[in-house]
Amino acid sequence: MDATSVATNARPEKGSDKDATWGYDTKDGLYYGFKAHIAVHAEEELPVAVITTSAEKHPSPFMLPLLEKTRANGVDFSYAIGDAGYDARENYVGVVGVFGAVPVIPLNLRNSKAIAAGQRSLLGLERDLRLDPPIPRDTREWKELYDLRSSCERVNSRLKELLNLCNHKFRGLKAVATHVLLCCSAMLAIAIVAEKLGLSRLKRSITAFS
């Protein structure tokens, strides 16, 4: 999963969109608008759940709600892969304890002391899933799984470049959230049509059906 910017053309000094806020995106830098938190099926490279918020919201608190929506949408999963922005103990505990999946998240050393992965909790009373994850971070298996996260970046890129995710004139969180959902739905509709036509190789190709 990943979070991506959804900028608005509203001018902050005029206050024409009371729901929009300032946020930061690693690719787009400082921007004004909203943020789309998207769960992606890594192998299919398709969105399976989305939550839209104002731009200042941190992605970490939305990991478990996204997984809940993913399950509600009928999509099962064995792994929950996210970047260091999702490195919070409650996410590890939730992924394992609530969803029975394996968290694949790198440590964010800015949020903790430089403790080697695999170390037990200081009290030694119970396993700390953040420091001692089910799959050790220094293994090939973990690295190969984490590499699948790049599918999120490709989905975000298609949403923005081919489905006009950020090219809109909507105002307000509700309207922008509907726009984000429609963009994701369009991507899924194209994949369904490709499968129905026996053209599964084109299910990620938006331009083939535009």
Sequence and secondary structure as in RCSB ss.txt:
>XXXX:A:sequence
MDATSVATNARPEKGSDKDATWGYDTKDGLYYGFKAHIAVHAEEELPVAVITTSAEKHPSPFMLPLLEKTRANGV
DFSYAIGDAGYDARENYVGVVGVFGAVPVIPLNLRNSKAIAAGQRSLLGLERDLRLDPPIPRDTREWKELYDLRS
SCERVNSRLKELLNLCNHKFRGLKAVATHVLLCCSAMLAIAIVAEKLGLSRLKRSITAFS
>XXXX:A:secstr
 EEEEEE    GGGT  TT EEEEETTTEEEEEEEEEEEEETTTTEEEEEEEEETT  SGGGHHHHHHHHHHTT 
  SEEE  GGG  HHHHHHHHHTT  EEE    GGGS    TT   TT SS  TTTS SS TTSHHHHHHHHTTH
HHHHHHHHHHHTS SS     SHHHHHHHHHHHHHHHHHHHHHHHHTT GGGTT SGGG 
